[in-house]
């Protein structure tokens, strides 16, 4: 009955609101989103998008695992609880231990813009439980142009990239290539990776062998190619292909390193506009991605002697498609469509002799079929959005375990109300689900052969409310947001269990964020953002006493003073501060971490229309700190006392970039 009432409410609002046009609806900027534009031009330090995002939004924290390819935590959520969308398609990493999270398979130099949506307010994409990161890569332009970048940084970092594009009204093309490499970074104490492990008391088998302890941290190459065809005046075909090739990526506080990490992303989009009154924009999307990720303890002392090397060779694939159509009904833009995807995750353990040992994930295949409806309306002072999505998901495996299937109805209502010319009130209510993945269901321990995954898991449900206010003054702007998220059947890791360690629990996360900007004068402006979250289990896990939820970052702030004396020059001084961890899940591997404050400096100047120079120093005062904790859902290096070891962030890091446009 509740579902029927919600559907009727959505449809009736669409049919009886006032008249607007398609263009005006499309340009509405979501007040609950964070928009980062010109990412390739602004984020020149490295290819790591996760690190770049952690400097822009206090709700986003980097989960530091390496010198590159680091994961993110958004409002206390990570893994499949947040959705990563690249040019409308999806990709999943191969590593069950998040060495290659989805966000690591697109590099900053290939990105045009990024939009971060917090909360369950998306129905077009499968599995947007608590937020999503939508990435748009560079698009080709007419004429002929290009850009070359050379970047150097501390710890032997070197990067070169080249972009060329051109075409006319009928055909446009873009090619961008890059290569980068780095030695191991040093933390604020001047310690490389092995020294950090030694100081933390790591079990000797996880330490690097002497001949490898000073090896490079990573090498990465990337290619992006795009072709756009204007088939007719109202039809467009877009083709793109991205290849990433990484070698010998070190993950010091993980028992294994990545021998390689290769990904391929294919994307096809066909758009037809103005077919008639019931089809203003019809889009067909097909995407396919593949990740091959062999990891090994080859460089560690545990590979010596009788035990020898162990390899976990992982393969992740997803193919999907979407058909969606948009048209106007009075004052409402109605978008509806069909969504389909098939995700495959398979892995095997091998001995150093390349002989098969046992499966790590037994070919888990997740198929999803969905229908969705999304509506945007302007009614007087209200900008309204509504959405519904019905999902049917089936999961199979080759390990003889249970093959679960799931059905869910997801939906949201979001309103932005212009109270007056300077004040906007906004808020939303949403419900979303996400199904367990192959690791959570079927993952196998390499030593014991025990099932770490739990085949009987239920899907997670998020019921969330968000409220906020945005106020514009003469020389400043301020936005306050608060949220409350009730998580039913939240998938959690129980460290006390010998097997089937993933369990369903009930929990809640709530918090607030204040952000804004102040124009001090014509040359100086100040940006700020402060975020606070709290996470609690409804009750402790069996045999435990701690009700704190893992991955909940303490009070965190980002403060930036910008100096722009003219159109050619910009300097910024940034401080990122985080309170010490006092609330953490000690029963499941987390421990107290000290607070920190780091300062970063960046200077950009354009010599002329063609040449731009960028200089920067991160962590000016060479602080030693960790930004994320050691929750046991990650397999991390342990001390002899079984305490999990975190990885320190880089110490003082200087960099310079030269950009030439032609």
C-alpha positions as CSV (number, residue, x, y, z in Angstrom):
1,X,0.0,0.0,0.0
2,X,2.8,2.5,0.9
3,X,4.5,1.8,-2.4
4,X,1.3,2.5,-4.4
5,X,0.7,5.8,-2.5
6,X,4.3,7.0,-3.2
7,X,3.9,6.2,-6.9
8,X,0.6,8.0,-7.1
9,X,2.1,11.0,-5.4
10,X,5.0,11.2,-7.9
11,X,2.8,10.8,-11.0
12,X,0.1,13.3,-9.8
13,X,2.8,16.0,-9.1
14,X,4.2,15.5,-12.6
15,X,0.8,15.8,-14.3
16,X,-0.5,18.9,-12.5
17,X,2.4,21.3,-12.2
18,X,2.9,24.5,-14.2
19,X,4.4,25.0,-17.6
20,X,8.2,25.2,-18.2
21,X,10.6,24.2,-21.0
22,X,13.1,21.4,-21.3
23,X,16.2,23.6,-21.3
24,X,15.3,25.4,-18.0
25,X,14.9,22.0,-16.2
26,X,18.2,20.7,-17.5
27,X,20.2,23.7,-16.1
28,X,18.9,23.3,-12.5
29,X,22.0,22.6,-10.4
30,X,21.4,20.3,-7.6
31,X,21.8,22.1,-4.3
32,X,22.8,18.9,-2.5
33,X,25.7,18.2,-4.9
34,X,29.4,19.1,-4.9
35,X,30.6,20.0,-8.4
36,X,34.3,20.0,-9.3
37,X,35.1,21.4,-12.7
38,X,38.2,21.4,-14.9
39,X,39.7,18.6,-12.8
40,X,42.4,17.8,-15.4
41,X,43.6,21.5,-15.2
42,X,43.3,21.9,-11.4
43,X,44.5,18.5,-10.1
44,X,48.0,18.2,-11.5
45,X,49.8,16.7,-8.5
46,X,49.1,13.1,-9.3
47,X,46.6,10.7,-11.0
48,X,44.9,9.8,-7.8
49,X,41.3,11.1,-7.9
50,X,40.6,9.9,-4.4
51,X,43.3,12.1,-3.0
52,X,42.0,15.1,-5.0
53,X,38.5,14.6,-3.7
54,X,39.6,14.4,-0.1
55,X,40.9,18.0,-0.4
56,X,37.7,19.4,-1.8
57,X,35.0,18.0,0.5
58,X,35.3,17.5,4.3
59,X,32.8,14.6,4.0
60,X,35.3,12.6,1.9
61,X,38.4,11.0,3.5
62,X,41.1,9.0,1.7
63,X,41.7,5.4,2.8
64,X,45.5,5.5,2.5
65,X,46.9,2.2,1.2
66,X,49.6,3.2,-1.2
67,X,51.2,6.0,-3.2
68,X,48.4,5.8,-5.7
69,X,45.0,4.1,-6.2
70,X,43.6,5.0,-2.8
71,X,40.0,4.5,-1.9
72,X,37.6,7.0,-0.5
73,X,35.1,7.1,2.5
74,X,32.1,9.3,2.0
75,X,30.0,10.1,5.1
76,X,31.3,7.0,6.8
77,X,30.5,4.8,3.8
78,X,32.8,3.0,1.3
79,X,32.9,-0.1,-0.9
80,X,29.6,-0.8,-2.7
81,X,27.8,1.5,-0.3
82,X,28.8,4.4,-2.6
83,X,28.4,4.3,-6.4
84,X,31.2,5.3,-8.9
85,X,29.9,6.2,-12.3
86,X,32.3,7.0,-15.2
87,X,30.7,8.5,-18.3
88,X,27.5,6.8,-17.3
89,X,29.0,3.4,-17.0
90,X,30.4,1.4,-14.1
91,X,33.6,-0.4,-13.2
92,X,34.5,-2.6,-10.2
93,X,38.0,-3.3,-9.0
94,X,39.4,-6.9,-9.0
95,X,41.0,-6.9,-5.6
96,X,38.8,-8.1,-2.7
97,X,41.0,-6.0,-0.4
98,X,40.4,-2.7,-2.3
99,X,43.9,-2.3,-3.8
100,X,42.2,-1.1,-7.0
101,X,38.9,0.6,-6.0
102,X,36.7,1.8,-8.8
103,X,37.7,5.4,-8.4
104,X,41.3,4.4,-9.2
105,X,40.5,3.4,-12.7
106,X,40.1,7.0,-13.9
107,X,42.9,9.4,-13.6
108,X,42.7,13.1,-12.9
109,X,44.4,14.2,-16.2
110,X,41.6,12.5,-18.1
111,X,38.7,14.1,-16.2
112,X,36.6,17.1,-17.1
113,X,34.4,17.3,-14.1
114,X,33.2,15.3,-11.0
115,X,29.9,15.6,-9.2
116,X,29.5,14.1,-5.7
117,X,25.9,13.4,-4.7
118,X,25.4,12.6,-1.0
119,X,22.5,10.4,0.0
120,X,20.2,8.0,-1.8
121,X,18.8,10.5,-4.2
122,X,19.5,8.7,-7.5
123,X,17.4,6.1,-9.2
124,X,19.1,5.8,-12.6
125,X,22.0,3.7,-11.3
126,X,22.1,0.4,-9.6
127,X,23.2,0.4,-5.9
128,X,23.3,4.1,-5.0
129,X,22.9,3.4,-1.3
130,X,24.4,6.3,0.5
131,X,26.0,8.5,-2.2
132,X,27.7,8.5,-5.6
133,X,30.6,10.0,-7.5
134,X,29.8,10.8,-11.1
135,X,32.9,11.3,-13.4
136,X,32.8,12.9,-16.8
137,X,36.0,12.5,-18.8
138,X,37.2,15.0,-21.4
139,X,35.1,15.5,-24.5
140,X,36.6,16.3,-27.9
141,X,36.3,19.8,-29.4
142,X,36.1,21.1,-32.9
143,X,39.1,22.5,-34.7
144,X,42.6,21.3,-33.7
145,X,44.2,21.8,-30.3
146,X,46.2,20.0,-27.7
147,X,48.0,20.2,-24.3
148,X,51.2,18.8,-23.0
149,X,52.0,18.5,-19.3
150,X,55.3,17.7,-17.5
151,X,55.2,17.1,-13.8
152,X,57.9,16.4,-11.2
153,X,57.6,16.0,-7.5
154,X,59.2,14.8,-4.3
155,X,60.2,11.2,-3.8
156,X,61.2,10.8,-7.5
157,X,57.7,11.4,-8.9
158,X,57.6,12.0,-12.7
159,X,54.6,12.3,-15.0
160,X,54.1,13.3,-18.6
161,X,50.8,13.6,-20.5
162,X,49.7,14.6,-23.9
163,X,46.2,15.4,-25.2
164,X,45.3,16.1,-28.9
165,X,41.8,16.7,-30.2
166,X,40.1,18.0,-33.3
167,X,37.4,17.7,-35.9
168,X,34.4,19.5,-37.3
169,X,30.6,19.6,-36.8
170,X,30.3,16.0,-38.2
171,X,33.2,14.2,-36.5
172,X,35.4,15.0,-33.5
173,X,38.2,12.9,-31.9
174,X,40.3,13.1,-28.8
175,X,43.4,11.1,-27.7
176,X,45.2,11.5,-24.4
177,X,48.1,9.5,-23.1
178,X,50.1,9.6,-19.9
179,X,52.8,7.9,-17.9
180,X,53.9,8.4,-14.4
181,X,56.1,6.7,-11.8
182,X,57.3,7.3,-8.3
183,X,59.7,6.1,-5.7
184,X,58.3,5.2,-2.3
185,X,57.2,8.3,-0.4
186,X,58.5,9.1,3.1
187,X,56.2,10.0,5.9
188,X,56.8,13.0,8.2
189,X,59.4,11.0,10.2
190,X,61.4,10.4,7.0
191,X,60.4,6.7,6.9
192,X,59.8,4.7,3.7
193,X,57.4,1.8,3.6
194,X,59.5,-0.9,5.3
195,X,60.7,1.4,8.0
196,X,57.1,2.3,8.8
197,X,56.3,-1.5,9.1
198,X,59.4,-2.0,11.4
199,X,58.5,0.9,13.7
200,X,54.9,-0.4,14.0
201,X,56.1,-3.8,15.0
202,X,54.9,-5.7,11.9
203,X,55.3,-9.5,11.9
204,X,58.5,-10.2,10.0
205,X,56.8,-12.1,7.2
206,X,55.1,-8.9,6.1
207,X,58.4,-6.9,5.9
208,X,60.0,-6.3,2.5
209,X,63.0,-8.4,1.5
210,X,66.3,-6.4,1.5
211,X,66.5,-6.4,-2.3
212,X,63.0,-4.9,-2.7
213,X,62.7,-2.6,0.3
214,X,63.8,0.5,-1.8
215,X,62.0,-0.4,-5.0
216,X,59.8,2.1,-6.8
217,X,56.2,2.5,-5.4
218,X,54.4,2.2,-8.8
219,X,54.5,2.8,-12.5
220,X,51.3,3.7,-14.3
221,X,50.3,4.3,-18.0
222,X,46.9,5.5,-19.3
223,X,45.2,6.0,-22.6
224,X,41.9,7.6,-23.4
225,X,40.4,7.8,-26.9
226,X,37.1,9.2,-28.0
227,X,35.2,9.6,-31.3
228,X,32.0,11.7,-31.5
229,X,29.8,11.5,-34.6
230,X,26.9,13.9,-35.4
231,X,25.0,11.3,-37.5
232,X,22.2,13.8,-38.3
233,X,21.1,17.2,-36.9
234,X,19.4,15.4,-34.0
235,X,21.4,12.2,-33.6
236,X,24.8,11.7,-32.0
237,X,27.1,8.7,-31.5
238,X,29.8,8.8,-28.8
239,X,32.5,6.1,-28.6
240,X,35.2,5.9,-25.9
241,X,37.9,3.6,-24.8
242,X,40.2,3.9,-21.7
243,X,43.1,1.7,-20.9
244,X,45.1,1.7,-17.6
245,X,48.3,-0.3,-17.0
246,X,49.9,-0.3,-13.6
247,X,52.9,-2.3,-12.6
248,X,54.4,-3.3,-9.2
249,X,52.2,-1.1,-7.0
250,X,53.3,-1.5,-3.4
251,X,50.7,-1.7,-0.6
252,X,52.9,-1.8,2.5
253,X,50.3,-2.3,5.2
254,X,48.6,-5.1,3.1
255,X,50.0,-8.6,3.0
256,X,50.3,-8.5,-0.8
257,X,51.4,-6.0,-3.5
258,X,49.9,-5.7,-7.0
259,X,52.1,-7.3,-9.6
260,X,50.0,-5.4,-12.1
261,X,46.6,-3.7,-12.4
262,X,45.2,-3.6,-15.9
263,X,41.8,-2.2,-16.8
264,X,39.9,-1.6,-20.0
265,X,36.7,0.6,-20.2
266,X,34.5,0.7,-23.3
267,X,31.6,3.1,-23.7
268,X,29.0,3.7,-26.4
269,X,26.3,6.3,-26.2
270,X,23.7,7.0,-28.9
271,X,21.4,10.0,-28.4
272,X,18.3,11.1,-30.5
273,X,16.7,14.4,-29.7
274,X,13.2,15.8,-30.5
275,X,11.6,12.7,-31.8
276,X,8.2,14.1,-30.8
277,X,6.1,15.3,-28.0
278,X,6.8,12.2,-25.9
279,X,10.5,12.0,-26.6
280,X,12.7,15.1,-26.3
281,X,15.8,13.1,-25.5
282,X,16.2,9.4,-26.1
283,X,19.6,7.8,-25.0
284,X,21.1,4.4,-25.5
285,X,24.1,3.5,-23.3
286,X,26.3,0.4,-23.4
287,X,29.4,-0.1,-21.3
288,X,31.9,-2.9,-20.6
289,X,34.8,-2.9,-18.3
290,X,37.4,-5.5,-17.3
291,X,40.1,-5.5,-14.6
292,X,42.9,-8.0,-14.3
293,X,44.6,-7.8,-10.9
294,X,47.2,-10.4,-9.9
295,X,48.6,-9.7,-6.4
296,X,51.4,-11.5,-4.6
297,X,53.7,-11.5,-1.5
298,X,56.7,-11.8,-3.9
299,X,58.5,-8.8,-2.4
300,X,57.9,-9.8,1.3
301,X,60.0,-12.0,3.6
302,X,57.1,-14.4,3.8
303,X,57.9,-15.6,0.2
304,X,61.3,-16.9,1.3
305,X,62.1,-20.4,2.6
306,X,59.6,-23.2,2.5
307,X,56.5,-21.1,2.2
308,X,57.4,-19.5,-1.1
309,X,55.3,-17.0,-3.1
310,X,51.5,-17.0,-3.1
311,X,49.5,-15.3,-5.8
312,X,45.9,-14.3,-5.8
313,X,44.9,-13.7,-9.5
314,X,41.6,-11.7,-9.7
315,X,39.3,-10.9,-12.6
316,X,36.5,-8.4,-12.5
317,X,34.1,-7.6,-15.4
318,X,30.9,-5.8,-15.8
319,X,28.7,-5.2,-18.9
320,X,25.7,-3.1,-18.8
321,X,23.2,-1.1,-20.8
322,X,20.6,1.6,-20.3
323,X,17.8,3.0,-22.3
324,X,16.2,6.2,-21.1
325,X,13.8,8.7,-22.5
326,X,12.9,12.2,-21.4
327,X,9.9,14.4,-22.2
328,X,7.8,17.2,-20.8
329,X,4.5,16.9,-19.0
330,X,3.3,20.5,-18.2
331,X,6.0,21.8,-16.0
332,X,7.7,18.5,-15.3
333,X,10.6,16.8,-17.1
334,X,9.9,13.1,-16.9
335,X,12.7,10.6,-17.4
336,X,12.1,6.9,-17.4
337,X,14.1,3.9,-18.6
338,X,15.4,0.4,-18.3
339,X,18.8,-0.5,-16.7
340,X,20.7,-3.8,-16.9
341,X,24.1,-5.0,-15.8
342,X,26.0,-8.3,-15.4
343,X,28.9,-8.2,-13.0
344,X,31.5,-11.1,-12.8
345,X,34.0,-11.5,-10.1
346,X,36.4,-14.5,-10.1
347,X,39.7,-15.2,-8.3
348,X,42.2,-18.0,-7.7
349,X,45.1,-18.6,-5.4
350,X,48.3,-20.0,-6.9
351,X,51.6,-21.3,-5.5
352,X,54.9,-19.9,-6.8
353,X,55.0,-22.8,-9.3
354,X,51.9,-21.3,-10.9
355,X,49.9,-24.4,-9.8
356,X,46.3,-23.8,-8.8
357,X,45.7,-23.9,-5.0
358,X,42.1,-22.9,-4.4
359,X,39.5,-20.4,-5.4
360,X,39.4,-17.0,-3.6
361,X,36.0,-16.0,-5.2
362,X,34.2,-18.7,-7.1
363,X,33.0,-16.9,-10.2
364,X,30.3,-14.8,-8.5
365,X,27.9,-13.3,-11.1
366,X,25.5,-10.6,-10.2
367,X,22.7,-9.8,-12.7
368,X,20.5,-6.8,-12.2
369,X,17.4,-5.7,-14.1
370,X,15.6,-2.4,-13.3
371,X,13.0,0.1,-14.3
372,X,13.2,3.7,-13.1
373,X,11.3,6.9,-13.2
374,X,12.8,10.3,-12.4
375,X,10.9,13.7,-12.4
376,X,12.1,17.3,-12.1
377,X,9.6,20.1,-11.6
378,X,9.5,23.8,-10.9
379,X,6.4,24.9,-9.0
380,X,6.4,28.5,-7.8
381,X,9.5,28.8,-5.6
382,X,10.0,25.0,-5.4
383,X,12.5,23.0,-7.4
384,X,11.2,19.4,-6.9
385,X,12.8,16.1,-7.8
386,X,11.2,12.7,-7.4
387,X,12.4,9.2,-8.2
388,X,11.3,5.6,-8.2
389,X,13.3,2.5,-9.1
390,X,12.5,-1.2,-9.0
391,X,15.4,-3.7,-9.0
392,X,15.5,-7.4,-9.5
393,X,18.9,-9.0,-8.8
394,X,20.1,-12.6,-9.1
395,X,23.5,-13.8,-7.8
396,X,25.1,-17.1,-8.8
397,X,28.5,-18.8,-8.1
398,X,30.5,-21.9,-9.0
399,X,31.4,-22.8,-5.4
400,X,28.2,-24.7,-4.6
401,X,27.0,-22.0,-2.2
402,X,23.5,-20.5,-2.0
403,X,22.4,-18.4,-5.1
404,X,20.4,-15.5,-3.6
405,X,18.0,-13.3,-5.4
406,X,16.8,-9.9,-4.3
407,X,13.9,-7.5,-5.1
408,X,13.7,-3.9,-4.0
409,X,11.8,-0.7,-4.5
410,X,13.8,2.5,-4.1
411,X,12.6,6.1,-4.2
412,X,13.1,9.6,-3.0
413,X,11.5,13.1,-2.8
414,X,13.7,16.2,-2.7
415,X,12.7,19.8,-2.6
416,X,14.6,23.1,-2.9
417,X,12.5,26.1,-1.7
418,X,13.6,29.6,-2.5
419,X,12.4,31.3,0.7
420,X,13.5,34.7,-0.5
421,X,16.2,36.1,-2.8
422,X,19.0,35.2,-0.5
423,X,17.8,32.1,1.3
424,X,17.0,28.6,0.1
425,X,15.7,25.8,2.2
426,X,16.2,22.2,0.9
427,X,15.6,18.7,2.1
428,X,14.8,15.2,1.0
429,X,13.7,11.7,2.1
430,X,15.0,8.6,0.3
431,X,15.1,4.8,0.5
432,X,17.7,2.8,-1.3
433,X,19.1,-0.8,-1.3
434,X,22.3,-2.5,-2.3
435,X,22.9,-6.2,-2.7
436,X,25.9,-8.0,-1.1
437,X,28.9,-8.5,-3.5
438,X,30.9,-11.6,-4.3
439,X,33.4,-11.0,-1.6
440,X,30.9,-10.5,1.1
441,X,29.0,-13.7,0.0
442,X,31.7,-16.1,-1.1
443,X,35.3,-15.0,-0.3
444,X,37.6,-17.9,0.8
445,X,40.6,-17.7,3.2
446,X,43.8,-18.8,1.4
447,X,45.3,-20.5,4.4
448,X,42.3,-22.4,6.0
449,X,40.0,-22.6,3.1
450,X,37.2,-21.3,5.3
451,X,34.5,-19.2,3.8
452,X,35.0,-15.6,5.0
453,X,32.0,-14.6,3.0
454,X,28.4,-15.4,4.2
455,X,26.1,-16.7,1.5
456,X,23.0,-16.0,3.5
457,X,23.4,-12.2,3.7
458,X,20.4,-9.9,3.1
459,X,20.6,-6.7,1.1
460,X,21.2,-3.5,2.9
461,X,18.5,-0.8,3.1
462,X,19.2,2.9,3.8
463,X,16.3,5.1,4.9
464,X,17.6,8.7,5.0
465,X,16.5,12.2,5.6
466,X,18.5,15.3,4.6
467,X,17.8,18.9,5.6
468,X,19.7,22.1,4.8
469,X,19.7,25.8,4.3
470,X,21.8,28.0,1.9
471,X,22.2,31.7,2.6
472,X,23.7,34.3,0.3
473,X,24.9,37.6,1.7
474,X,26.5,40.6,-0.1
475,X,30.0,39.2,0.0
476,X,29.6,35.6,1.3
477,X,27.7,32.4,1.1
478,X,27.0,29.8,3.7
479,X,25.4,26.3,3.5
480,X,24.4,24.1,6.4
481,X,23.4,20.4,5.8
482,X,22.4,17.7,8.2
483,X,21.4,14.1,7.6
484,X,20.2,11.0,9.4
485,X,20.6,7.6,7.9
486,X,19.0,4.4,9.2
487,X,20.8,1.3,7.9
488,X,18.8,-1.9,8.1
489,X,20.7,-5.2,7.4
490,X,23.9,-3.2,7.1
491,X,26.7,-5.5,6.0
492,X,29.4,-5.5,8.6
493,X,32.6,-7.5,9.4
494,X,32.6,-9.5,12.7
495,X,36.2,-10.0,13.8
496,X,35.3,-12.6,16.4
497,X,34.0,-15.2,14.0
498,X,36.2,-17.9,12.6
499,X,34.2,-18.1,9.3
500,X,31.3,-16.4,7.7
501,X,32.6,-13.1,9.1
502,X,30.2,-10.8,7.2
503,X,27.0,-10.3,9.1
504,X,23.9,-8.1,8.8
505,X,23.3,-5.5,11.6
506,X,21.1,-2.5,12.1
507,X,22.9,0.8,12.6
508,X,22.6,4.6,12.1
509,X,24.8,7.4,10.8
510,X,24.0,11.0,11.3
511,X,26.0,14.2,10.9
512,X,26.2,17.8,9.7
513,X,28.4,19.9,7.4
514,X,28.8,23.6,7.2
515,X,30.5,25.1,4.1
516,X,30.7,28.5,2.4
517,X,32.8,31.2,0.9
518,X,33.7,34.8,1.8
519,X,34.8,37.5,-0.6
520,X,37.3,39.5,1.5
521,X,38.1,42.0,-1.3
522,X,38.7,42.0,-5.0
523,X,41.8,39.8,-4.7
524,X,41.2,37.6,-1.6
525,X,38.5,35.0,-0.9
526,X,38.1,32.4,1.7
527,X,36.5,28.9,1.3
528,X,35.7,26.6,4.2
529,X,34.0,23.3,5.0
530,X,33.6,21.5,8.3
531,X,32.1,18.1,8.7
532,X,31.0,16.0,11.6
533,X,29.6,12.4,11.7
534,X,28.5,9.9,14.3
535,X,27.8,6.2,13.7
536,X,26.3,3.7,16.0
537,X,25.2,0.0,15.9
538,X,21.8,-0.5,17.3
539,X,23.3,-3.2,19.6
540,X,26.8,-4.7,19.9
541,X,27.7,-7.8,17.9
542,X,27.4,-11.1,19.7
543,X,30.3,-11.4,22.2
544,X,31.2,-7.8,21.8
545,X,30.5,-4.6,23.8
546,X,31.4,-1.7,21.4
547,X,28.5,0.0,19.7
548,X,30.7,2.5,17.7
549,X,30.4,2.0,13.9
550,X,33.7,1.7,12.0
551,X,34.9,4.2,9.4
552,X,33.3,7.2,11.0
553,X,35.8,10.0,10.6
554,X,35.9,12.5,13.5
555,X,35.3,16.3,13.1
556,X,37.1,17.4,10.0
557,X,37.7,20.8,8.3
558,X,39.1,22.2,5.1
559,X,40.0,26.0,5.0
560,X,41.4,27.7,2.0
561,X,42.6,31.3,1.4
562,X,42.7,32.2,-2.3
563,X,44.6,35.1,-3.8
564,X,43.7,36.1,-7.4
565,X,45.2,39.5,-8.3
566,X,44.4,39.1,-12.0
567,X,43.2,36.5,-14.5
568,X,46.7,35.0,-14.9
569,X,47.7,34.3,-11.4
570,X,46.2,32.4,-8.5
571,X,47.7,31.3,-5.2
572,X,46.1,29.3,-2.4
573,X,46.9,28.4,1.2
574,X,45.0,25.4,2.5
575,X,44.7,23.9,5.9
576,X,43.2,20.4,6.5
577,X,42.5,19.5,10.1
578,X,41.0,16.5,11.7
579,X,40.2,15.7,15.4
580,X,41.6,12.7,17.1
581,X,39.7,9.4,17.0
582,X,37.8,9.0,20.3
583,X,34.9,6.9,19.0
584,X,36.0,3.8,17.1
585,X,35.2,0.1,16.9
586,X,38.0,-1.4,18.9
587,X,36.3,-4.8,18.8
588,X,36.7,-4.9,15.0
589,X,40.2,-3.7,14.5
590,X,40.1,0.1,14.9
591,X,42.2,2.0,17.4
592,X,42.8,5.5,18.6
593,X,44.5,7.9,16.2
594,X,45.9,11.3,16.9
595,X,44.4,14.4,15.4
596,X,46.3,16.5,12.9
597,X,46.5,19.7,10.9
598,X,48.4,20.0,7.6
599,X,49.0,23.0,5.4
600,X,49.3,23.1,1.6
601,X,50.4,25.9,-0.7
602,X,49.8,26.2,-4.4
603,X,50.7,28.8,-7.0
604,X,49.6,29.0,-10.6
605,X,50.6,31.5,-13.2
606,X,50.0,31.8,-16.9
607,X,53.0,33.2,-18.8
608,X,50.9,33.7,-21.9
609,X,48.0,32.1,-23.6
610,X,50.0,28.9,-24.2
611,X,52.2,28.3,-21.1
612,X,51.1,27.8,-17.5
613,X,53.4,27.0,-14.6
614,X,52.1,25.4,-11.3
615,X,54.1,25.0,-8.1
616,X,53.0,23.5,-4.8
617,X,54.0,22.1,-1.5
618,X,51.7,19.7,0.4
619,X,52.2,19.1,4.1
620,X,54.5,22.1,4.5
621,X,55.3,21.3,8.1
622,X,56.1,17.7,7.4
623,X,53.5,16.2,9.8
624,X,53.2,12.5,10.5
625,X,49.6,11.4,10.5
626,X,46.9,8.9,9.4
627,X,43.6,10.0,8.0
628,X,41.6,6.7,8.2
629,X,41.5,3.8,10.6
630,X,42.1,0.0,10.5
631,X,38.6,-1.6,10.4
632,X,39.0,-5.3,9.8
633,X,36.9,-5.5,6.7
634,X,40.3,-4.8,5.1
635,X,43.0,-7.4,5.4
636,X,45.9,-5.4,6.8
637,X,49.4,-6.2,8.1
638,X,49.4,-7.1,11.8
639,X,51.9,-6.9,14.6
640,X,52.8,-10.0,16.6
641,X,50.0,-9.0,18.9
642,X,47.6,-9.0,16.0
643,X,47.1,-5.3,16.0
644,X,46.4,-4.0,12.5
645,X,48.8,-1.4,11.1
646,X,47.7,1.8,9.4
647,X,49.8,3.6,6.8
648,X,51.1,7.1,7.3
649,X,50.4,9.8,4.7
650,X,53.3,11.4,2.8
651,X,55.5,13.9,4.5
652,X,56.4,17.3,2.9
653,X,55.8,17.0,-0.8
654,X,56.8,19.6,-3.4
655,X,55.8,19.5,-7.0
656,X,55.9,21.5,-10.2
657,X,54.0,21.3,-13.5
658,X,54.6,22.9,-16.9
659,X,51.6,23.0,-19.2
660,X,51.7,24.0,-22.9
661,X,48.5,24.4,-24.9
662,X,48.6,24.5,-28.7
